């Protein structure tokens, strides 16, 4: 009889089962999760080379407009025609400098003998001028064909070098998301470790970590990351991850420390102590599973903040190096393009970042509500 009753007694769902049940009932949270998942899938496809592999290929003309805007001439795009860039100025008797310029350019084009040793404006002979001329003459048709193959319009336009803005935005999302998630994971691990040690042991260790926390929080955050970036003086994804991760652990530390102070005196921890469990086992086997939801929510919050921080660093020139696409570097290039009226790179990077950050923020708020123990 007792066995029958025990077998039919329903088991109580755990924290994660209840949290998932609440998330599924929130349509806005599921929509935000779908958007975040779409960005993560795009990240994986870009990292494996299945998407945006040749994002740096010059497939369009300089500042090619979007297809829905229509093709533009070189003058409308604000680009000087390279075929006429070195053309000689026309004869103008009223211009006293025209004759001098024509004479200097003609002297530069003088070739001595069949070997092709050229004399420049300063009378210096260039022994490689002939070889360079032959190479250029042999590749002239290829360069002309490549120039003809460039598309006048692209689905969402091109940048200064003719790179497709859509592919560049996808590749930039890979950099920004990887930096945000990696830095958030590093900051969460550091904050959890420091908070666990300070909250569990207390005494002088707690005083030391509190002093360390006060030093970091007393400096404005943006000024702190700029100072660390200036000290490292290296540009790269790993450098940005270290800058953000080593400076963003303070919020996680404060919350995890408070949770460990609250849990270390509870009955299940005292029972583990009574059966001879070590301090490390009590900290990370018994207490941490009961406070892991706090670390997970902080990981989500920090990911959003660090994505925006990477954009700010790259925009200010402290982020990714030249040749690496990110949303911050795209915005840095777009500020000069706006002077010429080229808005599509700014719009692509801004819209992509706004959609991801908004979806991530909505999902983080829903996850925090679903994991709140007061709602159970």
Secondary structure, 3 states (H helix, E strand, C coil): CHHHHHHHCCCCCCHHHHHHHHHHHCHHHHHHHHHHHHHHHHHHHHHCCCCCCCCCCCCEEEEEEECCCCCCCHHHHCCCCCCCCCCCCCCCCCCHHHHHHHHHHHHHCCEECCCCEEECCCCCEECCHHHHHHHHHHHHHHHHHHHHHCEEEECCCECCCCCEHHHHHHHHHHHHHHHHHHHHHHHHHHHHHHHHHHHHHCHHHHHHHHHHHHHHHCCCHHHHHHHHHHHHCCCCHHHHHHHHHHHCCHHHHHHHHHHHHHHCCCHHHHHHHHCCCCHHHHHHHHHHHHHHHHHHHHHHHHHHHHHHHHHHHHHHCCCCCCCCCCHHHHHHHHHHHHHHCCCHHHHHHHHHHHHHHHHHHHHHHHHHHHCCHHHC
